[in-house]
């Protein structure tokens, strides 16, 4: 929860960690326009992210470019922070005050703030030092430029706004790689149709967690089946492009057309998807199932009502016959 709470502001602003060259928007609300991307010492290069392969104890020297596309100079805070996967599958980092204990703490930015001239750029060197105790596998962070301002909301109130733009840092430490996903906390709820003769809708919610030490995506197939083998598949379940080690995403899938067959089984099948360059990893799919009740209460109520009417009619007929016989 510490990760999510410390990054709330960046998420609410929709800035998060951007692709190379991306910039904070300028929409007439007073926001500046600036960008962050990897760069060479003398000129920009074509790296989409910072990506390193290292052994424990390794040291890298590199630099990041911070650009200002606006017409006025700006002062930006620059910092590095641990990265994490948001519950919806996004990539974000801890806010400036958050405590990093992984790759974010291994990055030392040469300057904590920069003054970027209008239509200009500043190159900021940094050092990445891998501790001797670093564990094998993937570690991720971000280098962020942040602009704190005070603006007025729609009601005229003064509000603090933190614009953040950053670039990703991926690091792989040598050693045994363990690519592994799990599906956890699967729940299923059946929603009957108001028309007892029609099928209903099933909602399945679950979490896909990266329990290994390698960045993975996840392709999913979600189904509901009856006791006699009939099956319905969910549509519109998007693949998750990336889940960082130790993190998870929450998925909700809707399946239409399942009959209220008293007992149904929901199943989630997740296939790990390797990141670019990792196609040789040995990957294992995972399946999680959960049974749940899908009782056609409306139909049962109608049947029970009819049964009561029939039973009552038979009882009254029998009483009449008995009364006639006694008379």
GIRA-V867701 format. One record per pair of residues at least 4 apart in sequence whose ideal C-beta (glycine too) atoms are under 6 Angstrom apart, sorted by the first residue. I is the first residue (numbers start at 1). GAP is how many residues later the second one is. Records with the same first field share a line. If there is no record, write none. Layout:
# GIRA-V867701
I=GAP / GAP
This chain:
# GIRA-V867701
1=4
3=81
6=88 / 89 / 92
7=4 / 85 / 87 / 88
9=153
10=5 / 6 / 154
15=149 / 150
16=74 / 76
17=74 / 75 / 76 / 125 / 149 / 151
18=4 / 147
20=17 / 28 / 147
21=14 / 16
22=13
23=10 / 11 / 12 / 46
24=7 / 10 / 139 / 141
26=5 / 7
30=121
31=132
32=38 / 42 / 115
33=36 / 37
34=34
35=32
36=30 / 109 / 129 / 130 / 131
37=28 / 130
38=9 / 12
39=5 / 24 / 26 / 84
40=5
49=119 / 121
50=119
51=119
52=8 / 119
53=119
54=4 / 76
55=119
56=74 / 76 / 78
57=75
58=72
59=70
60=68
61=66
63=60 / 62
64=60 / 79
65=56 / 58
66=48 / 50 / 56 / 79
67=54
68=6 / 48 / 52
71=47
72=46
73=44 / 45
74=42
75=38 / 40
76=38 / 69 / 71
77=36 / 69
78=31 / 36 / 46 / 67
79=17 / 65
80=24 / 27 / 29 / 61 / 63
81=12 / 13 / 19 / 23 / 61
82=12 / 18 / 20 / 22 / 59
83=10 / 57 / 58 / 59
84=163
85=158 / 159 / 162
86=4 / 6
87=163
89=151 / 160
93=49
94=4
100=4 / 5
101=4
102=37
103=36 / 37 / 38 / 68
104=37
106=22 / 23
107=19 / 21 / 34
108=19
109=17
110=15
111=13
114=8
116=4 / 6
130=4
134=39
136=37 / 39 / 40
137=76 / 77
138=34 / 76 / 77 / 107
139=32
140=30 / 104
141=28
142=24 / 26
143=23 / 24
144=20 / 22
145=20
146=16 / 18
147=16
148=14
149=12
150=8 / 10
151=8 / 10
152=4
153=4 / 6
177=37
178=34 / 35
179=33 / 35 / 37 / 93 / 102 / 104
180=31 / 32
181=27 / 37 / 89 / 91 / 105
182=27 / 29 / 104
183=23 / 25 / 85 / 87 / 103 / 105
184=23 / 25
185=22
186=20 / 102 / 104
187=18
188=16 / 78 / 102 / 104
189=14
190=10 / 12 / 104
191=9 / 10
192=8 / 68
193=5 / 7
196=102 / 103
199=58 / 59 / 60
200=60
201=55
202=22 / 53 / 56
203=51
204=18 / 49 / 62
205=47
206=45 / 62
207=41 / 43
208=10 / 41 / 62
209=39
210=6 / 33 / 35 / 37
213=32
215=27 / 29 / 60
216=27 / 56
217=23 / 24 / 25 / 56
218=22 / 52
219=20 / 52 / 54
220=17 / 50
221=48
222=12 / 15 / 31 / 46
223=8 / 10 / 44
224=8 / 31 / 34 / 40 / 42
225=6 / 40
226=4 / 35
227=36
232=23 / 25 / 26
234=19 / 21
237=16
240=9
243=4
260=34 / 36
262=33
264=28 / 30
265=24 / 26
266=24
267=22
268=20
269=18
270=16
271=14
272=11
274=4 / 5 / 7
296=4
308=4
